Every structure is written in structure tokens, then in C-alpha cells.
Amino acid sequence: GTATAMVERLGEAHDRALVCGPEMMMTTAARAAIACGTPAAGVYVSLERNMHCGAGRCLRCQLGPLLLCRDGAVVAWPAVADVLEVRGR
């Protein structure tokens, strides 16, 4: 099955949802969790980027306004929803 089907099978709102996997799957699962009633601020996604300096200076880990080495690799959905929902980026 798919991640979305799994979330929909839960069929109820939860305080939090933690999502890890390919970005497209995380976007779909986050949307499904929110549609089931989980607050958007309670949906966390785990992001990956190649990091070089680890201090936010080289910008290799940039995702929109975030530097994942500095701001964290696990972030609340509202902080990255606009960036992850852009197709073909």
C-alpha cells in the first residue's frame, strides 16, 4: 500500500504525526494526516540535505528559508509546506 492509505486507515485525528521518507511521499502523507484532523503544526517531516560546513555558512543544506544543519532536519510541516509542495523544484 501507500503511505496515504496507511494514514487514511488510521481514520482519526492524532496530536502529532512524524513522517520520514522521500519528499513526495512525506508531502502526500502530511496532507493526508491534516485531512484526517491532525493539526498542521503537529505534523513533522524529516528532511535530508548534503551538508558541508555544518554551521550554515556554505548553504548546501538550504531548503527555502531553512538551513537544515542549523535549523534542524526534523521540522514542523508549516515551515516547509510551501517549499515541498512546489513541483519540479
C-alpha positions in Angstrom: 0.0 0.0 0.0 0.9 3.6 0.1 1.7 6.0 2.9 -1.5 7.9 2.3 -3.6 4.7 2.5 -1.9 3.9 5.8 -2.7 7.4 7.2 -6.3 7.1 6.0 -6.7 3.7 7.6 -6.0 5.3 11.0 -9.1 7.3 10.3 -8.9 9.7 13.2 -7.0 12.8 14.2 -3.9 12.5 16.3 -2.0 15.2 18.1 1.2 14.5 16.1 2.3 12.8 13.0 6.0 12.1 12.3 6.8 11.4 8.6 10.1 10.2 7.1 10.8 9.1 3.6 11.1 10.6 0.1 9.9 14.2 -0.1 6.9 13.4 -2.4 5.7 10.7 0.0 6.1 12.9 3.0 4.1 15.7 1.3 1.3 13.2 0.5 1.3 11.7 4.0 1.4 15.1 5.6 -1.6 16.3 3.6 -3.5 13.0 4.5 -2.8 13.4 8.2 -4.0 17.0 8.1 -7.1 15.9 6.2 -7.8 13.4 9.0 -7.7 16.2 11.5 -4.1 16.3 12.8 -3.1 19.9 13.3 -0.6 21.1 10.6 1.7 22.3 13.4 1.7 18.7 14.8 2.9 17.2 11.6 6.7 16.8 11.5 8.8 15.8 8.5 12.4 14.5 8.5 14.4 16.2 5.7 17.8 15.3 4.2 20.3 17.5 2.5 24.1 17.1 1.9 25.9 19.2 4.4 29.4 20.5 4.1 30.2 23.0 6.8 27.5 22.1 9.4 27.3 25.7 10.5 25.0 27.3 8.0 27.7 29.1 6.1 28.1 27.1 2.8 24.3 27.0 2.1 24.4 23.4 0.8 21.7 22.3 3.2 19.3 25.2 2.3 15.6 24.4 1.8 13.6 27.5 1.3 14.3 29.8 4.3 15.8 27.0 6.4 19.3 25.8 6.7 18.8 22.2 7.9 22.2 21.9 9.6 21.3 24.9 11.8 17.5 24.8 12.0 17.2 21.0 12.3 16.5 18.2 10.0 13.1 17.5 11.6 10.7 20.4 11.2 7.0 21.2 11.6 5.0 21.0 8.3 4.0 24.7 8.2 7.7 25.7 8.0 8.3 23.7 4.8 4.9 23.1 3.2 5.2 25.9 0.6 8.6 24.6 -0.5 7.8 20.9 -0.6 4.6 21.4 -2.5 6.3 23.1 -5.4 6.5 20.6 -8.3 9.7 20.3 -10.4 12.0 22.1 -8.0 
